[in-house]
């Protein structure tokens, strides 16, 4: 058998094994320390992420706030998960994680939310 054929067979075998095994990343889970929260205007809350994976990769977090009543932001969350209540209303805080080693993309399976009510 020629060298080229041996190399081709080896590359196909490696690709098959790499594509057919389930990674630890596929089994990762994320949640927040609370799923519901009530704050008063001006109060601050620090979220904590519960991230469970056996791959040893530290996640990169992407935070966001969704306002339901109108376009006026009623709260803001910084890159470390620190939420500041600004005006009365209801919102949802969402965190998404990107954990693929060497690549950064947001996996929809690795998101968590918290329903926030802000009182006057």
N, C-alpha and C positions, 0 to 999 in steps of 0.2 A: 504494500500500500504506500502511496506517495506521501511525502511530508505535508503537502497541501491538504490532502484528504484527511489525514490524522488531525491536523490543526482545525479544520472545519468541523469535524465530529466533536472535538473537545469544546469548541466555542458554542456549538449548539447545545451540548450537554450542560455546560455552565449556565447558559441563558435559560434553559428549561428549569434547572434547579433554582436559580435566582428568582424566576417569575412564579414558581409554583409554591414557594414557602410563605406562610403567613408571618408577617413581622410583628414585633411587640408594639409598634406604632399603631397597627390596626386594632389592637386590643386596649389602647389607652382610653381613659375616661377623665372627665373634668366636671367639677361642680363648684358652686360658691358656698361660703359658710352659712348663707341664709337665702331662702327663696322669696321671702316677703319682708319688707322693711317699711317702717313709718318714721319719718323725721319731721322736724319743724324747720321753717325757713331759717337759714343761717347755720344749721347743724351740719356736721361733717361725719361721714362714716367711712372707715377703712375696710374694704372687702378683702377677704382671704380666699385664695384659690386652693381647692383640693384636686391635685393632679396625681393620677395613679398610672404608672407605666413601668415596665421593667427594662426599658431600653437605655436608661441613664441619660437621656438627652433633656436638657433644661428647655422649657418652652418659652416662646416669645409671646407676650400677651397683647391683644388688640382690644381696647375698651370702647364702648359706645353707649349713648343714651338715646332712647326713642321717646319723643313727646307725642302724646295721643290727642290732646285737645286742640292744639293749634301749633303754629310754627315757632312760637316763643319758647326758648329753652327754659325749662323749669329746674334743671339740675345739670351739673357737669361732672365728669369723671376724668381724672388725669391718667397718665400712662402707668401709674402704679396702683390704680384701683381705688383712689381716694375720691369719694363722692361728696359734692357740696350741694345742699338744697338751696335753691334760689327763689322760687315762687311756688305758691300752692298749686297742687295738681297731682296727676298720676303719670308715671313713666315706667319704662322697663330698661334696666341696665343689662347689657349683654357683654360677655367677654368671649373672645375666640382665641384659640391657641394655634400657633404654628410650631410644630415640633420635629419635622422631618430633618434629619441630620444633613447638613450641606445645602438644603433647599428650604426656602421659606414660602409657604403657601398656607392659606387659611382652610382648615378642614372643617366642613360643616358638622361632622360628628363630634368635634371637640369645641363645643360652645356651651355656655351656661347662662341662665338669665335669673334676674331677681326683679320682682314687682315692687316698685317703690311708690309710696303715697307721701306727699309732702303737705303738711298742715301749716296754717298761718302762724 
